[in-house]
Amino acid sequence: MRLTFKITVFFIGGICLVMAWHGMTNVERETELFESQMRRDHYAIAQPLAVMIGQAWGDFGEGFAHELVRSSNEADERIRIRWVWADVETPERIRPEAPEETGSKLARGKAVSWIDGDQIHGGRLYTYVPVVLGGERIGALELSESFERQQAYVEDSKLRIATTTILIILLAAAIAWVTGLLFIARPVEALIGKARAIGRGDLETPLELRGHDELSQLGREMNLMSDQLASTRGRLREETSARIAALQQLRHADRLKTVGTLSAGLAHELGTPLNVISMRTKMIEHAEVEGDKARACAAIIGEQTERISRIIGQLMDFARVRSLRTEEMKVTAVVTQALELIKPIAEKKGVQMRMEARDTELVGEIDADQFVQVLTNLLVNAMHACEEQGGGQVEISVEEVERIHPEAEQGDLERYVAVKIGDDGVGISREVIDQIFEPFFTTKDVGQGSGLGLSVSYGIAREHGGWIEVESREEEGTEFTVILPRKEE
Ligand code: ADP
């Protein structure tokens, strides 16, 4: 409707401009024509009259000539004729408003014509024609006529043009409105409806637009597009469910791999409490301790048993497959949990792990189990990278950072929680750094690495609404940053 209205307004605007230009040029042309017609009339009357009066002046004297001038006034009341002297100051002199050269021109026998005032607002046309008297004095006839008639004619013209313009505008507006409704507003409304339906996900209802114009063509293209979208959507659904299934398998495989890595450390972790338990049990059994000491031994055995079941519990939690279950929690708490799992193994291998929490209060919406998996993957990788150098340092920090989300349409900076894991290990070469997040990409020996850790970790970070960044220099070290949306407390 708005488009139809705009087209109608432009259409009418155009017509108004053309008609205004037509009216103006018409009035100008008519004014010029009228004026030249008046001048011609004046000369046609005055010139023969001047000859006649000049003759009468010579033959019958001045009085008869003046009588002739008076009587000629009665013939046409629109034109006033008067006798004037061009050379002296008498009541019958040339009008003082006349152009300066009027006198000299009349003396040379030339007629003069001029306009007093303006044509539109009650001006008059004056014409002086010399009369040959045969003496020294210069006499002339003055003809004057008002522009009133011309004015009335122009007014009439204007009225005619205005009426015609209004009629044309009304007709054009009606035609433009009806045409706009039929050929633009209705098809455009149908197209908008179709676009909205596509936006809502309704790809089935086709758009019915008859005709062969551009809008009908657009409608056909939209139908075609929604058909293609529908088939792509179907394909995408199938692919997505297949991908989800594959991802879940990958994640499970990765957990099992990490469990394998951990079991070496686990043997050590469990070995110490088991030794303690075994020793204390023997002491009680062989009655080496009695009374309070025996009770203390039993307490130590209890503590160590709890420690073992805690470790086993963590491992069980870790290896379980399940979907994301998030809750608000402090990020440092989760990082500490992951660190506790890896730190003892790392230290055994000569790799020191140090945590620096710049802001311990930072909160995220986190699935602790899954996030621990991400962090252990990164920590184990950092440990391996240092190990290859014969030892090293891993620095972990939790801080707030500002980033633009890599998939955001508008590039606004937002605040996120960042967990940085930096090592001074072997680093990643420039040739492979773009591939490290690909599933099954590994630079490790067969049996040592599955190439699943980073791809699974990236998937988990994305499910949390975040992502993972990496910076590395060969032989200097690597820093992975896990970015998570920040939850305001
Ligand atoms: P995997 O550890 O089983 O090889 P990942 O997906 O965890 O699989 O890692 C892929 C590859 O990325 C590794 O093989 C290694 O080349 C590289 N990489 C990952 N983390 C680091 C790191 N901290 N330092 C050096 N290289 C790394």
Residues whose N, C-alpha, C, O or C-beta is under 5 A from the ligand:
A	BS01	ADP	N381 A382 A385 G425 G427 I428 I436 F441 T442 T443 K444 G449 S450 G451 L452 G453 L454 S455 T478
